[in-house]
Amino acid sequence: MRCYDATIVVISLFLIFFCDPTSSECTQQGPCICVLPDGRYYNVTGLADSEPFRDSKNNLTVLFHPCTNVQMLLNNKTCGQNGQKVSLCMNNTLTLLYGTVEETQMKWSTEGNCPTFEVHHNDTKWIIDIICQKENRISFSLDYPLSPSSKTHRLTLASSYGCIIQPEQGLSTGSILVIISFAIVVLYFISGVVALKTLRGATGRQMVPNHDFWCKLPSLVRDGIVFTFNCCRAGSYERI
């Protein structure tokens, strides 16, 4: 029983520390940008240059223009109050409903495992799943429920702009340390050679700073490796 409990604990710790946590949140950093905890991000700002996307089903017609508010006409009627620019407009046969960029949040959907736009206006909510589509085309569709009286509407926006973007990779910490170490070693030898040549008039190998140490270094490294592979046994080290 104890062995079983220990196994459960080990598996739980493995899942906590090694499983990908990026599906839990996506921090919005602009109307159409959100960033995952590991630095990868989504940026659909390029869709702002498109015409409003449109779909109609079951007496519902919706127009959507992500990222920016624009003038919209639906059934020869202006969406928004007093010519107000909007980001989303829907006709449910009874009235025109609309939402703006200011009423829109870009977040992560655990249900769809994808980023979404959530537009809230008064008591109506639109959830627009952003789907990665490798092909160079855009599709927009009303999903569910398809009832004009519903207060929540689900839609899908598929585009290549919906694909995750990898952050630009700079030099790693290890690479920076290697470069610094190499520069220090080169500076050490150059300054040492100049100093010994100028101050002591050294020539040939004697110009190398700490010449004796560097000559012995290969054998010291070899002895250290042999000592390590013999499990640090003193007897083995003495035989070397």
C-alpha positions in Angstrom: 0.0 0.0 0.0 2.8 2.4 0.9 4.5 1.6 -2.4 1.3 2.4 -4.3 0.9 5.7 -2.4 4.5 6.6 -3.2 3.9 5.9 -6.9 0.8 8.2 -6.9 2.8 11.0 -5.3 5.7 10.6 -7.8 3.3 10.7 -10.8 1.5 13.7 -9.4 4.7 15.6 -9.0 5.8 14.7 -12.5 2.5 16.0 -13.9 2.8 19.3 -11.9 6.4 20.0 -12.9 6.7 18.7 -16.4 3.3 19.0 -18.1 2.7 22.0 -20.3 0.8 24.7 -18.3 0.3 27.0 -21.2 -3.3 26.1 -21.8 -4.5 27.8 -18.6 -4.2 31.5 -19.5 -3.3 33.9 -22.3 -2.6 37.4 -21.2 -4.1 40.1 -23.4 -1.5 42.7 -24.6 -3.6 44.6 -27.1 -6.9 44.3 -28.9 -5.7 41.3 -30.9 -2.6 40.0 -29.1 -2.4 37.6 -26.1 0.7 35.9 -24.7 1.0 32.5 -23.1 3.2 32.0 -20.0 6.0 30.3 -22.0 6.4 33.4 -24.2 4.5 32.0 -27.3 1.7 34.3 -28.4 -1.2 34.9 -30.8 -1.4 38.0 -32.9 -4.4 38.4 -35.2 -3.9 42.1 -35.8 -3.4 41.5 -39.5 -7.2 40.8 -39.8 -7.9 44.4 -39.0 -7.2 45.2 -42.7 -9.9 42.9 -43.8 -13.5 43.7 -44.6 -16.0 42.6 -41.9 -16.6 38.9 -41.9 -20.2 37.7 -42.4 -22.3 34.6 -41.8 -26.0 33.9 -41.7 -27.9 31.0 -40.2 -31.5 30.5 -38.8 -32.6 34.1 -39.2 -29.3 35.2 -37.6 -26.9 37.4 -39.5 -23.6 38.5 -37.9 -20.8 40.8 -39.0 -17.4 40.8 -37.3 -14.4 43.0 -37.7 -11.7 42.1 -35.1 -9.2 44.6 -33.6 -10.8 47.9 -34.6 -14.2 49.5 -34.7 -15.6 50.3 -38.2 -18.8 51.6 -39.7 -21.2 48.7 -40.3 -24.4 48.4 -42.3 -26.7 45.4 -41.9 -29.9 45.1 -43.8 -29.5 48.7 -44.7 -29.4 49.8 -41.1 -26.4 51.3 -39.3 -25.1 49.3 -36.4 -24.4 51.2 -33.2 -26.0 54.3 -31.9 -25.9 57.5 -33.8 -23.4 56.2 -36.4 -21.1 54.7 -33.7 -18.3 52.5 -35.1 -18.5 48.9 -33.9 -16.6 45.6 -34.0 -19.5 43.2 -34.2 -23.1 43.5 -35.4 -25.9 40.9 -35.4 -29.5 41.0 -36.6 -31.7 38.5 -34.8 -34.8 39.5 -36.8 -36.0 41.6 -33.9 -33.3 44.2 -33.4 -29.7 45.0 -34.2 -27.2 44.0 -31.5 -23.6 45.2 -31.5 -20.4 45.2 -29.6 -17.2 47.2 -29.7 -13.5 46.5 -29.4 -13.6 48.1 -25.9 -16.2 45.5 -25.0 -14.0 42.6 -26.3 -11.5 40.5 -24.4 -9.0 38.1 -26.0 -8.4 35.1 -23.7 -7.8 31.4 -23.6 -10.7 28.9 -23.9 -10.1 25.7 -21.9 -13.2 24.3 -23.6 -12.0 24.8 -27.1 -8.3 24.7 -26.2 -7.7 27.8 -28.3 -7.7 31.6 -28.0 -11.1 33.4 -28.2 -12.6 36.8 -28.5 -15.4 37.4 -25.9 -17.6 40.3 -26.7 -20.0 41.5 -24.0 -22.7 44.1 -24.6 -25.4 44.6 -22.1 -26.9 41.1 -21.5 -25.6 39.5 -24.7 -22.3 37.6 -25.2 -20.5 36.4 -28.3 -17.7 33.9 -28.0 -15.5 33.7 -31.1 -13.0 30.8 -31.2 -9.8 31.7 -33.1 -8.7 28.6 -35.0 -5.3 28.1 -36.7 -5.8 27.4 -40.4 -2.6 26.9 -42.4 -4.2 27.6 -45.8 -4.2 31.2 -47.0 -7.9 31.8 -46.6 -10.3 32.9 -43.8 -13.5 31.3 -42.7 -16.1 32.7 -40.3 -19.2 30.9 -39.1 -22.0 30.9 -36.6 -21.9 27.8 -34.5 -24.4 27.4 -31.6 -26.9 28.0 -30.4 -28.7 29.2 -33.5 -31.6 30.7 -31.7 -32.4 34.5 -32.1 -33.6 34.6 -28.5 -30.3 33.3 -27.1 -28.1 35.6 -25.0 -24.9 33.7 -25.8 -23.7 33.0 -29.3 -20.7 30.9 -30.4 -18.7 31.6 -33.5 -15.6 30.4 -35.2 -12.9 32.4 -37.0 -10.3 30.3 -38.8 -7.2 32.0 -40.3 -3.5 31.6 -40.6 -3.3 34.6 -38.2 -4.8 32.2 -35.6 -1.7 30.1 -35.5 0.6 30.3 -32.5 3.8 32.3 -32.9 7.2 31.4 -31.4 9.1 34.2 -29.7 12.4 35.3 -31.3 15.2 33.4 -29.7 18.2 35.4 -28.4 21.4 34.1 -26.9 20.9 31.7 -24.0 22.5 32.3 -20.6 24.9 29.4 -21.3 26.0 30.9 -24.7 26.6 34.3 -23.1 28.7 32.8 -20.3 30.8 30.8 -22.9 31.4 34.0 -24.9 32.4 36.0 -21.8 34.7 33.2 -20.7 36.3 33.0 -24.1 36.8 36.7 -24.2 38.4 36.7 -20.7 40.8 33.9 -21.7 41.9 35.7 -24.8 42.4 38.9 -22.9 44.3 37.0 -20.3 46.8 35.5 -22.8 47.2 38.7 -24.8 47.8 41.0 -21.8 50.1 38.3 -20.3 52.2 38.0 -23.5 52.5 41.8 -23.8 53.4 42.2 -20.1 56.1 39.4 -20.1 57.5 40.7 -23.4 57.7 44.3 -22.2 58.7 43.9 -18.6 60.9 40.8 -18.7 61.9 40.6 -22.3 60.5 37.0 -22.6 60.7 35.2 -25.9 59.2 32.0 -27.3 57.2 29.9 -24.9 58.3 32.0 -22.0 56.0 34.7 -23.3 53.0 32.5 -22.3 51.7 33.6 -18.9 52.0 30.8 -16.3 53.7 28.6 -18.9 54.4 25.7 -16.5 50.8 25.5 -15.4 49.4 25.3 -18.9 52.0 22.7 -19.9 50.8 20.5 -16.9 47.1 21.1 -17.4 46.4 18.2 -19.9 48.0 15.7 -17.5 46.1 17.2 -14.6 42.8 16.8 -16.5 43.6 13.2 -17.4 44.4 12.4 -13.8 41.2 14.0 -12.7 39.1 12.0 -15.2 40.8 8.7 -14.2 40.3 9.5 -10.5 36.6 10.3 -11.1 35.9 7.1 -13.0 37.6 5.0 -10.3 35.0 6.3 -7.9 37.5 8.6 -6.0 39.3 5.6 -4.6 42.5 6.7 -3.0 44.4 3.5 -3.9 43.5 3.9 -7.5 44.6 7.5 -7.5 48.0 6.6 -5.9 48.6 4.0 -8.7 48.1 6.7 -11.3 
